[in-house]
């Protein structure tokens, strides 16, 4: 296992929390299983039948439990291989299980990216449109000339150019949205422009955000989560780990649930899970990408010459959130990995834990 640079381990990252495109396999080569809608039924498959190294499972599970994990799932071809729960719910009133809701934190950004693509496919917006077309002039404190450079794509790619040297990166009021550089010329993990994608989608669709999520995503794949306000500005998605696994399975199958298209624009899907710009090749449209030659991590304004996780397969793409909420897709092996829980250490975004977790997963998965 390659150690991470010391600088990464010493900084608490805050996540509200150009390389080559990954070669996606044709999932049609292997039959994909999709759990039925409105049911707890979900087929399983054993590690023995897959030829995986079962002797290493207890080591992985012990690592997860001792690092404050609450839920962990691995899917292979849509079927559950590993599903484990530990600890209690967020209130400490009941044991955590498959029916317990937990926050996605910034892993939920991937849902917003998906909804943006759906709205574009419906002809309700175009990601190359100016954000001001949907939020109105003066949504920032910028002069109109500079504000109109910012597009929906910049919000998806974290390239709005808005100043990040401010007290509250979650603040979405115009006085918090100040000019630093032209849109498209800087990359910084700035939460406020992302948060305003909710308003863009609501304006474009004329539909409340939870309702649009329900109609266009949840009902079609059997999810039952909710966007819940968190503080003055943020909306955070909450669901069960199995709901997160359903979403991961949808993304593994390129936006199609069984035979039902959900995100039916293949071009947008491919753009979403590949480098969205050259400044941070490890970032797509609100998805983190592995296997690139450099990464800018949350809280940094400079690039580090390393991939997102050198112990994970290079084609991995992931939604990642505060305290280690992960929805991860491995196309080359038809695998989805879900982790929910408390912070495993002092870092709000546990990059080292994530890399160590994949070291242990890789000892089990044998292809």
C-alpha positions in Angstrom: 0.0 0.0 0.0 1.4 3.4 -1.0 1.2 6.0 1.8 -0.4 9.3 1.2 1.7 12.5 1.5 1.9 13.8 5.0 0.2 17.1 4.1 -3.0 15.2 3.3 -3.1 13.4 6.6 -2.6 16.6 8.6 -5.4 18.6 7.2 -9.1 18.3 8.0 -10.9 18.4 4.7 -14.4 20.0 4.6 -16.9 18.5 2.2 -20.6 19.5 3.0 -19.9 17.7 3.4 -6.7 15.4 -18.2 -6.5 11.8 -17.8 -7.9 9.2 -20.2 -11.6 8.3 -19.9 -12.3 5.1 -18.0 -13.0 2.2 -20.2 -16.5 1.1 -19.4 -17.4 -2.6 -19.8 -20.6 -3.7 -21.6 -22.8 -4.7 -18.7 -25.0 -6.6 -21.2 -22.3 -9.3 -21.3 -23.3 -10.4 -17.8 -26.9 -10.6 -16.7 -27.7 -7.7 -14.3 -30.1 -8.2 -11.4 -32.4 -5.4 -10.2 -34.2 -5.7 -6.9 -38.0 -5.3 -7.3 -39.6 -1.9 -6.5 -41.4 -1.4 -3.2 -40.0 -4.6 -1.7 -37.2 -5.6 0.8 -36.4 -8.6 -1.4 -32.9 -8.5 -2.8 -31.1 -11.5 -4.1 -27.7 -12.4 -2.7 -24.7 -14.2 -4.1 -21.9 -15.8 -2.1 -18.2 -14.9 -2.3 -17.5 -18.6 -2.7 -19.5 -18.8 -5.9 -17.7 -15.8 -7.2 -14.3 -17.3 -6.4 -13.5 -14.4 -4.1 -11.2 -14.7 -1.1 -13.6 -15.3 1.7 -10.8 -15.6 4.3 -10.2 -11.8 4.1 -13.8 -10.8 4.8 -13.5 -10.8 8.6 -10.5 -8.5 8.4 -12.4 -6.0 6.2 -15.4 -6.1 8.5 -13.3 -5.6 11.6 -11.6 -2.7 10.0 -15.0 -1.1 9.1 -16.5 -1.6 12.5 -13.5 -0.2 14.4 -13.6 2.8 12.1 -17.2 3.8 13.0 -18.9 2.4 10.0 -22.7 2.0 10.3 -23.6 0.3 7.0 -21.5 -1.4 4.3 -22.7 -3.1 1.1 -21.0 -4.7 -1.9 -23.1 -5.6 -4.9 -21.8 -7.8 -7.8 -24.0 -7.7 -10.9 -26.7 -6.2 -8.8 -26.8 -8.9 -6.2 -25.7 -8.4 -2.6 -22.4 -10.1 -1.7 -21.8 -8.4 1.6 -24.2 -6.4 3.8 -23.4 -5.5 7.3 -24.6 -3.0 9.9 -23.2 -1.8 13.2 -24.0 0.6 16.0 -27.1 2.7 16.3 -29.1 5.3 14.3 -28.4 9.0 14.4 -30.5 9.5 17.5 -29.0 6.5 19.3 -32.4 5.0 19.9 -32.3 1.9 17.8 -29.8 -0.5 16.2 -28.7 0.5 12.7 -30.2 -1.9 10.0 -31.4 -2.0 6.4 -34.4 0.3 7.3 -32.3 3.0 9.0 -32.0 6.4 7.3 -28.6 8.1 7.3 -27.2 11.3 5.6 -25.4 11.1 2.4 -23.6 14.5 2.9 -21.8 15.5 -0.3 -22.2 12.0 -1.8 -25.7 13.4 -2.5 -24.2 15.8 -5.0 -24.3 12.8 -7.4 -28.1 12.8 -7.2 -28.1 16.4 -8.2 -25.8 15.7 -11.1 -28.2 13.0 -12.3 -31.3 15.2 -11.9 -29.5 17.9 -13.9 -29.0 15.5 -16.7 -32.6 14.3 -16.6 -33.8 17.9 -16.8 -31.5 18.5 -19.7 -32.8 15.4 -21.5 -36.4 16.7 -21.0 -35.4 19.9 -22.7 -35.9 22.0 -19.6 -32.4 23.3 -19.4 -29.0 23.1 -21.0 -25.9 22.9 -18.9 -24.2 25.4 -21.2 -26.9 28.0 -20.3 -26.0 30.9 -18.1 -26.9 30.3 -14.5 -28.5 33.7 -14.5 -31.1 32.5 -17.0 -32.6 30.5 -14.1 -31.7 32.4 -11.0 -32.1 35.9 -12.5 -29.5 38.7 -12.7 -27.8 39.6 -9.5 -27.7 36.1 -8.0 -24.1 37.0 -7.2 -22.3 40.3 -6.4 -20.4 40.2 -9.7 -20.8 42.7 -12.5 -23.2 41.3 -15.1 -20.3 40.7 -17.6 -18.6 38.4 -15.1 -21.8 36.8 -13.7 -23.0 35.8 -17.2 -19.8 33.8 -17.7 -21.0 31.3 -15.1 -22.9 28.4 -16.5 -24.7 25.4 -15.1 -21.7 23.3 -16.3 -19.4 25.5 -14.1 -21.7 24.7 -11.1 -21.4 21.0 -11.9 -17.7 21.2 -12.3 -16.7 23.5 -9.4 -15.3 26.1 -11.8 -17.5 29.1 -11.2 -14.5 31.3 -10.3 -16.3 32.6 -7.2 -14.1 33.6 -4.2 -13.5 30.9 -1.7 -11.6 32.9 0.8 -14.7 33.7 2.7 -16.1 32.8 6.2 -18.9 30.5 5.0 -18.5 28.4 1.8 -22.1 27.3 2.2 -23.6 30.8 2.1 -25.7 31.3 -1.1 -26.7 34.9 -0.7 -25.3 37.4 -3.3 -23.1 39.1 -0.7 -21.2 35.8 -0.1 -20.7 35.2 -3.9 -17.8 37.4 -4.8 -15.6 37.5 -7.9 -12.1 35.9 -7.7 -11.5 34.8 -11.3 -13.4 34.2 -14.6 -15.5 31.1 -14.7 -13.7 28.1 -16.0 -10.2 29.4 -14.9 -10.1 28.0 -11.4 -11.2 24.8 -9.6 -12.2 24.9 -6.0 -14.6 22.8 -3.9 -17.1 25.6 -3.3 -20.3 24.3 -1.8 -22.6 27.3 -2.4 -22.7 27.3 -6.2 -23.4 23.5 -6.1 -26.3 24.2 -3.6 -27.8 26.7 -6.0 -28.2 23.9 -8.6 -31.3 23.0 -6.6 -32.8 26.4 -7.4 -31.7 26.1 -11.0 -33.6 22.8 -11.3 -36.6 24.0 -9.5 -36.7 27.1 -11.8 -36.3 25.0 -14.9 -38.8 22.3 -14.0 -41.2 24.4 -12.0 -41.3 21.6 -9.5 -40.2 21.3 -5.9 -36.8 19.6 -5.5 -38.1 16.6 -3.4 -41.0 16.1 -5.8 -38.8 16.2 -8.9 -36.4 13.7 -7.2 -39.3 11.5 -6.4 -40.9 11.5 -9.8 -37.8 11.3 -12.0 -35.5 9.1 -9.9 -36.9 7.5 -6.7 -40.1 6.1 -8.1 -38.3 4.5 -11.0 -35.7 2.6 -9.0 -37.4 2.0 -5.6 -35.6 4.7 -3.6 -37.5 6.4 -0.8 -35.1 9.1 0.5 -35.7 12.8 1.2 -33.8 16.1 0.9 -33.8 17.6 4.4 -32.7 21.2 5.2 -29.4 21.4 7.2 -28.7 24.9 8.4 -29.6 28.1 6.6 -28.4 27.0 3.1 -27.8 23.3 2.7 -30.2 20.5 1.7 -28.8 17.0 2.6 -30.2 13.8 1.2 -31.1 11.0 3.7 -31.9 7.4 2.9 -31.2 3.8 3.8 -27.9 2.1 2.7 -30.0 0.0 0.4 -31.4 3.1 -1.3 -27.9 4.3 -1.9 -27.1 0.9 -3.3 -30.0 1.1 -5.7 -28.7 4.5 -6.9 -25.2 3.0 -7.3 -26.7 0.1 -9.4 -28.5 2.6 -11.6 -25.2 4.4 -12.2 -23.4 1.1 -12.9 -26.0 0.3 -15.5 -25.5 3.7 -17.2 -28.6 5.4 -16.0 -31.0 2.5 -17.0 -33.0 0.6 -14.3 -33.6 -2.9 -15.7 -35.2 -1.8 -19.0 -36.4 1.6 -17.8 -34.4 4.6 -18.9 -33.9 7.1 -16.0 -31.0 9.1 -17.2 -31.3 8.3 -20.9 -28.8 10.7 -22.3 -25.7 8.6 -22.8 -23.5 11.6 -23.8 -24.4 13.4 -20.6 -23.8 10.2 -18.5 -20.3 9.8 -20.1 -19.5 13.5 -19.5 -20.7 13.2 -15.9 -18.3 10.4 -15.0 -15.2 11.6 -16.8 -13.0 14.7 -16.4 -15.2 17.7 -16.7 -12.2 20.1 -17.1 -8.4 20.1 -17.2 -7.8 21.9 -13.8 -8.8 18.9 -11.7 -9.0 15.8 -13.9 -10.2 13.7 -10.9 -13.6 15.5 -10.9 -16.5 15.0 -13.3 -20.0 16.5 -12.8 -20.1 16.3 -9.0 -18.5 12.8 -9.2 -15.0 12.0 -8.0 -12.8 10.0 -10.5 -10.0 7.6 -9.8 -7.1 6.7 -12.0 -6.1 10.3 -13.0 -2.6 11.7 -12.7 -3.5 14.5 -10.3 -6.3 15.6 -7.9 -7.3 18.8 -6.2 -9.0 17.8 -2.9 -11.5 19.8 -0.9 -9.9 22.6 1.0 -7.0 22.8 -1.4 -6.4 25.3 -4.1 -3.5 23.4 -5.7 -3.1 20.1 -7.5 -1.4 17.0 -6.0 0.3 14.5 -8.3 -1.6 11.3 -7.3 -4.9 9.6 -8.0 -7.9 9.8 -5.7 -7.2 6.3 -4.3 -4.2 4.3 -5.5 -5.4 1.1 -3.8 -8.7 1.2 -5.8 -9.1 0.2 -9.4 -8.4 3.0 -11.8 -11.9 3.1 -13.4 -13.6 3.7 -10.0 -15.9 6.7 -9.8 -17.5 7.8 -6.6 -19.8 10.1 -4.7 -18.0 11.1 -1.5 -19.3 12.9 1.5 -18.5 14.2 5.0 -17.4 11.6 7.6 -17.0 8.9 4.9 -20.3 8.5 3.1 -19.5 6.7 -0.1 -21.4 5.5 -3.2 -18.8 3.9 -5.5 -19.0 2.2 -8.8 -16.5 -0.1 -10.4 -17.7 -0.6 -14.0 -14.9 -3.0 -15.1 -16.1 -5.6 -12.5 -19.9 -4.7 -12.2 -19.4 -3.8 -8.5 -21.0 -1.2 -6.3 -19.7 -0.4 -2.8 -21.6 1.5 -0.2 -20.3 2.9 3.1 -22.3 5.0 5.6 -21.1 6.0 9.1 -19.4 8.3 11.5 -16.0 9.8 10.8 -13.3 7.1 11.2 -10.8 9.6 12.5 -10.2 13.3 12.7 -10.7 14.1 9.0 -14.1 15.1 7.9 -13.3 13.6 4.5 -11.3 10.5 5.4 -9.1 10.1 2.3 -6.6 7.8 4.0 -9.4 5.6 5.4 -10.9 5.4 1.9 -7.6 4.2 0.4 -7.1 1.7 3.3 -10.6 0.4 2.8 -10.0 -0.3 -0.8 -6.7 -2.1 0.0 -8.8 -4.5 2.1 -11.6 -4.8 -0.5 -9.0 -5.6 -3.2 -7.8 -8.5 -1.1 -11.3 -10.1 -1.3 -12.3 -9.3 -4.9 -10.6 -11.8 -7.3 -11.5 -11.4 -11.0 
